[in-house]
Amino acid sequence: MPASTREAIRVAVLADSDTRWKWGALTARRITTATAEPTGFVLRGRATPTARQLAETGVSQAAPREVTGAEFLRAVRDAEARGEGYDVLVLALVGGTVRAVLQGLADLALERRPVIVTGYVGVVYEKLTDGLLLRHGADVVLANSRHDAERFRAVYEGVGAGADSVVEAALPFLGGAPHAPETGRDTLVFAAQPSVPATRAERAYVLRRLIGHARLHPGREVLLKLRSKPGEHTTHLEEFPFQKLVRELDPPDNFRLVYGHMGEVLDRTDLLVTVSSTAALEALHRRIPTAILTDLGVREALGNHHFVGSGLLTSFDRLDKGDVPAPDETWLARQGVASGGSYGEAFDAARERVAELLALPALPPISPYYTAETAPGYLPGILARHRLDVTAPEPRESGLRRVVREAARGAYRHGVQRVAPVIRRLGEL
């Protein structure tokens, strides 16, 4: 029975980090007519978010269920067996995991499979081709802007794959009140990123310049907005947390580290500064003055090359002198910022595409670009890393086993975030 004939659309979101959970849950609401909250799942792994990180996203009252990939597929299979199968699945995952889940869903051979939607949580500035081809096979691949939609279609068409799945939309978390200056308030916010810049020297440089700016402007509040607290995980590993680097310095009273929901921080921001964070697009949407730093170069590794032509590229020297860049309106329009009031229509095409697919008597088979024929030396490794075997019996876990598993997971995380970087640095001596 076509899902469009049901009284309610059932939606599930599978994410692998806090930022992707935020993107996935908000996307699910914007592209479907579902009235109920999407059923949430987060993958157990290196970047599994804590309860605090999930709550900070502010996108759902109910915490998503932590699962392995195989457990997620079992949940999809069991829901269909109960007559409660999902109509739409939003895969808020890295490319390799998307490809593995696509394979797992195809192997389930469901009587009626869900419509599969995927995309990107922010600016796509690296691994464009590989990431897109790993996502090929989803029914809908969302592009966050006209610029991205054109690039995505060019990649798919360039390798002879179908590009009909690409649908132009926007980032689902843009919103908030337009910037309104307040008398007596002068707040600069630097939006930090876990891995940009990557080296200790570059991160220390940014921190010193922020503190120096605060000293030059004692009447300005300078906030360093951080994504996670020590020991927590994000989409990317953070080898040199700003929280530790700042201990070596003596910042003035008008410099502070802050956490929390980005939208709430932007409510009191008068100048947003970053290297390449997606927070820049959130700020631009609200017409908050925004600056993209060039101090460390304009490089693909930093992601700030994405902002070439934006009019936003500047340096700390210029910011120290009071210069604030002005955005190029043509660039903004191509980047899906939609600050002129068209944001409400940004998801119409995606909503219509999903509705069309839900109305079909049957969905076509999942047909990814990467197969045993097109990528025999690549695909097996992708699938093997995820081990999505739903036929294996699910172990019954005792309380002791659960405690041991959590302890082992904590030890693994400590090794990845703390021990491994030290070993790598020693190897460079």
N, C-alpha and C positions, 0 to 999 in steps of 0.2 A: 504494500500500500504506500503510495507516495506520501512523504512526510508532511507535505503541505495540507493534506486532508485531516491531519490530526488536530486535536484541540490545542495541544501545546507542543512547541519545539523543544527537544531535549538537546542540550549542548554540554560538551565537556572540553576542558582545557588541560593540556599537559605542558608543563613548563620545567625548565631546568635551572632557574635562578630567580631571585626576587624581581629583577627588572623585567625578565621575560614573563613572569607571572602577571605583573602589572599590565604589560602589553597584551598578553593573551586574554585576560579577563575583560579588559576594556574593549578589546577588539570584538570579542564574542557578543558583547552587548550592542555594539554599534552596527554589526553586519547581519544580525538576525532579529526576528520578531519575538524571540523567547522572552517570556515574562518572568520566569523563575531564574534564580541565580545559576550560572553555569556550575557544573560539578567540577571541582578543581583537583588536579593531581600535580605533584612536583616530584621529579626524579631524584632518587637517592644517589648521591655522588659527591664529587669534590665541591661543587658550588651549591649544595643543598642549603637553602636559606633558613635562618633561625625564625622562631615565632616572632621576635621583635622586628626582623626585616620584613616579614610578610605583613605584619600589622601596619608597618610604616608606609607600605604602598597605598593603604587606604582604599583598596578596590573591592573588598569583600568582608562581610561579617563572619563568614564561615572559613576556617582555615582549610587549605587544600590538603588532601591526603598524600602522605609520602609513600612512594612506590618505587619498585624497580620497573624496568621496561616490560619485563615478562608479566609482572603483576598488573600493570596497566592494561596490557592486551587481554589478560584473563578477565579483568573488570569489564572491558568492552564486550567480550564474548558472553560473559554471564548476564550482562544487562540485556543483551538480545534474547538470550534463552528465557529470561523472565518476561519477555514481551515489553521491555522498557529500553530498547536499544537507542543509542544516541543518534540524533539526526545530523549533528554537526560536530566535528572535532577540530579544535584549534590547536595546532602544534607550535608552541612557542619555544623552539629548540634550536640548537646549532645545526648546521647543515647535515653533518654525518649522522646525527641522531634522528633527524627527520627522515633521512633515507632508510635507516634501519627500521623505524616505526612503520614507514610505508610498506616495507617488505613484510613485517609482522602482520599488518592489517590485511595485506593480500593473502597471506598464508592462512588467515583465519577462515577465509571463504564464507563470510557472513551471507545470510540470505539477502539482506539489504544493508550494504555498508553505509557508513556516514559520509557526508560531504566533508572533505578534508581541506582545511585552510591553514596556510602558513605565511610567513613573512619575516620581516626584520624589525628589531626593537628600536632602531635608531638610524644614524647615518651609516651608509654602506660605503666604507672607504678602503676595504681590503678584501682579498679573496672573493671578488665579485663573481668571477666565472665559476670557480669551484663551488662556492656556496650556493649559487643559483642552480647548477646542475644537480647538486645533491638534493635540492628541494623539488626538482622537477618530478612530476608524478602526482603532486597534490592537485586537487581540483581548482583551487584558487591560491595564487601566489600574490600577496598584496604588496604593492609598491607605495611607499610613503609620500611620493610626489610625482609630478609629471616627468621630472628629470630621471627619477629612478625607473619609472614605467618604460621610458624609451630605452634606457640601458638594458633593462631586463629582457625586453622583447628582442633587442639586437643580439644578445647572447644566445637566447634560445633559437632564434631563426638562423643565427650564424653556424650552429652545429647541426642544423636540420631537425631540431626538436620543435614540437608545437608550442606556440606562444600564447594560445588562447587563454591559458590559466592566469596570465598576468592581468591584474586589475588595479587601476590607479585609485588610491585612497589617500590617507594622511596618517600621521602619528595619532593614535587614539587618545593620548593623554594631554593634548593641547587644550588649554582652557584657562579659566581664571579671569579676574577683572583686569581691564587695561591699566597700564601703569599710571598712577596718580601721585605725583610728587606731594610730599607733606612738608610744611614749614618746620624747619629744625631737624628734619631727617636727612641723612646723607649716608647711604649704606652701599658699600661695594661687596659683592659676593663672588668669590672664586669657586667655580664648580670643579671639584677634583675628580680625577678618574683613576681607577686602580692601576692601570698599566700605561698610562700616557701622562707625562713622559715615563720612560721605563727605568732609566739608570738612577743610581743614588745621587750622582753629581747633578743631574738635570732636575731632579725633584727638590734637592737642597737649594738649587739656584732659584727655582720658582718660589720656594718658601721664604728665602732671604729677601727677594724682591717684594713679596707681599708684606712682609714685616717692615721693610724699608719704606714702602708706600704708606703704611699706617703711621710711621714716625713722621713722614713728611706732611701728613694730613691728620693732625691730632683731633680735628673735629669730625672726621669721617670714621664710621664704624666699618672695619674690614673683617669680613667673615669668611672662613675657609670651610665650605660645605663639603662634608665627607660622606661617602656612600655607606661605609660599614665601620663597626667598632673592631678593635683588635681581636683576632680569633674568628671573626665572622668571614663569610665567603661571598664573593660577588661573581659576576660572569667571568671576569679575568682575575688572575692571581695578582696580588699586591705584595711585591717583595720588599718594598721600602715604604711602609706606611708613614704618612705625614705626622701622625700622632707621636711616632718615635723620633722623627727628625726634629720636631719642634722642641723636644727636651734639651737639645744642644744649644738652643738659642734663648734669647731673653726678649720675648715680644712685649710691646707696650700694652697698656690696658684696653686700648680700642681695637685690639686684634683678638679674635676668638675662633675656636673650632666649634662647628655646629653640626647637628644631625637633623633628622626629621624629614617629613614629606617635602619634596622639592617645591611643590606648588605653594605651600605655606611659607617657605623661605622667600620665594619670589614675591609674595605679597608685600614684603618690606624691602625689596631690592630696588636700588636706584641705578646700579650699574652692574651687569653680569659680565664677569671675565672668565675665560676658560681657554684651554688649548684646542679642544675639539669636541667637548661634551655635547650630547643631545640636549642638555639643558639650555644651550644657546638658542635652539629652535623654540623651546618653550618660552623663553624670555622674549624672543622676537615676535612670537604670536601675540604677546601681551604688550608689545611696543615698549618694552623695557630696553634702555640703551645697553648695547652688547658689544663686547670686544673679544676678538680672537687673537691670541698671542703669536708673534713671529719671533720672539727672542731666541728660540731653539731651532729656528729655521722653519721654512714651509715645506714639510716633508710628508711623503706618503705614510711613513712609519708613525707619524704623529696624528695623522688624520686631518690636520688643518688645511691640507691642500684642497679639501672639499669646499672650503670657503673662498677659494680664489674667485674673484668677480663679485663677491658679496659686499665689498666696501667696508668690511668689518676688521680686516687685518691691521694690527697695530702692535706696539711694543710697550713694555713697562716705562721706558724713557718718556714716551709720549703721554702715557696715562699719568705719570708723575707730574707732568707739566699741565695737566688738566684737559688734554685733548680727548675727545670722545668721538669715535667713528660713526658715520651715518650709513645705514644699510641701503643697498641698491634695490629699488622696488621691483625691477624685472627679475633679478635673482631670487628675491623672496617669493614671487609668484610661482616660479618653477620649482621651488623647494617645498611646496605644500604647507607653507607657514600660514597662509590664508588669514592674514591679520585684517583683511578688509571686510570680513563678515560672511565669506563664502564657506567657512569651515563646516557649517551645519549641513551642507550638501556634499561634503567630501566623501561620505561613505555610501551615497546613493547607489553608485554603480556596483559596489561590492554587495550591498544588500539585495539588489536586483539579481545579480549573478547567483547568489546563494539560493534565492527563492526559485529561480529557474531550475536549478539543479535538484532542489527538494521536490519540485513538481514532476520530475521525470518518473516514468514507471519503474525504471531501473537505471542505476548509474553504470557507466562503462568500467571495465576492469582498470585497476591501477596500473599505469604504464610509465614507469620512470625512464629517464634517458640512460642512467647508469644501469646496465644489466650485465649478465655473465658474457654477453656477446660484445657489448661496446666497451666495457672496462674490466676484462677478466683479471688483470693484474692489480686492480685497485679496489673494486667492490667487495671481494671476499674479506679483505682486511677490515673494511668499514663495518660489515655485518658481524664479523667475529668479535670485534671489540665490545659489542653490545649484548651478545648472547641472549637474544629474545626467543627463548624456547618455551612456548606456553604449554607444550605437551609434558614437560617434566613435572613430577609431582611437587606441589607446593609444601615446603616443610612446615610442620607445626612448631611454633616457637614458644618455648617456656619462658618464664620470667627471667631465669638466670641467663638463658641464651640471648635474650633481648639485651640484658645489661652488658654481656660480653660483646655483642655486636656493636652497641653504641660506644663502648670503650675502644674497640678496635677502629671504629670509624673516626673517633676523636684522635687516636694515635696517627691514623693515616693523614688526617687533615693537618696535624701538627708537622708531620714529616714533609708534606708537600709545601706548606707555607713557611715553615721556619727552618727545618734542617736542610732541605734540598737547596734553597738559595745560598746558604752558608757554604755548602759543599761546592756549588758552582763558583762562588767567589774565590774559594781557596784554590780551585783548579786554574783560575786565571792569574794567580800570583807568579 
